[in-house]
């Protein structure tokens, strides 16, 4: 995710437990980039918030039309995935 954002300026926008694959060697892979968006594109593709609702950031849930998806939203989604996996 860091490389996608830093090098290609792309946000995933759908970080969820189902979109993270963990290999036997403990390496991970983020999949399902269908909802991703290039940060250098200013035109919105959708008028609703994106993501799996269990893991979506609270800022986007509370105000889905007030602002665009940001890196902090993806990072918060990683946090919710971690909490979900630990509790499960």
C-alpha positions in Angstrom: 0.0 0.0 0.0 2.8 2.4 0.8 4.5 1.8 -2.5 1.2 2.2 -4.4 0.6 5.6 -2.7 4.2 6.9 -2.6 5.4 5.8 -6.0 2.2 5.6 -8.1 -0.1 8.0 -6.2 -2.9 5.4 -5.9 -5.3 4.8 -3.0 -6.8 1.4 -2.6 -10.1 2.6 -1.0 -11.3 -0.9 -0.1 -8.9 -2.2 2.6 -10.7 -5.2 4.2 -9.9 -8.5 5.7 -10.9 -10.2 2.5 -8.5 -8.1 0.4 -5.4 -9.0 2.4 -3.7 -12.3 1.6 -1.1 -13.7 4.0 1.4 -16.3 2.7 2.9 -19.1 4.8 6.1 -17.1 5.0 4.1 -14.3 6.7 4.4 -11.9 3.8 1.2 -10.1 2.7 -0.4 -9.0 -0.5 -3.2 -6.4 -0.9 -5.6 -7.5 -3.7 -8.7 -6.3 -5.4 -7.8 -2.9 -6.6 -11.1 -2.4 -8.5 -12.1 0.6 -6.3 -8.7 2.3 -6.3 -8.2 5.8 -7.5 -5.2 7.8 -8.8 -4.6 10.8 -6.5 -3.7 13.1 -9.5 -7.3 12.7 -10.9 -9.6 15.3 -9.4 -12.8 14.1 -10.9 -14.9 11.8 -8.6 -15.9 8.4 -10.0 -18.6 7.8 -7.4 -20.8 10.0 -5.3 -20.9 7.6 -2.4 -18.1 6.4 0.0 -16.3 3.3 -1.0 -15.1 0.3 0.9 -16.3 -2.6 3.0 -18.5 -1.0 5.7 -17.0 -3.1 8.6 -13.6 -1.6 7.9 -14.4 1.9 6.4 -13.0 4.9 8.2 -15.3 6.6 10.7 -14.8 10.0 8.9 -16.2 8.6 5.7 -19.1 6.8 7.5 -20.2 10.0 9.3 -19.7 12.3 6.3 -19.7 10.3 3.1 -20.3 13.3 0.8 -18.3 15.9 2.7 -14.8 15.0 1.5 -12.9 12.7 -0.8 -11.1 9.5 0.3 -7.7 10.2 1.7 -4.7 8.1 2.8 -5.7 8.4 6.4 -8.9 6.6 5.5 -7.0 3.6 4.1 -4.7 3.6 7.2 -7.7 3.6 9.5 -9.2 0.7 7.5 -6.0 -1.3 8.2 -6.5 -0.5 11.9 -10.1 -1.9 11.8 -8.8 -5.0 9.9 -6.2 -5.6 12.6 -8.8 -5.2 15.4 -11.2 -7.6 13.6 -8.5 -10.3 13.1 -7.3 -10.0 16.7 -10.8 -10.3 18.1 -11.8 -13.1 15.8 
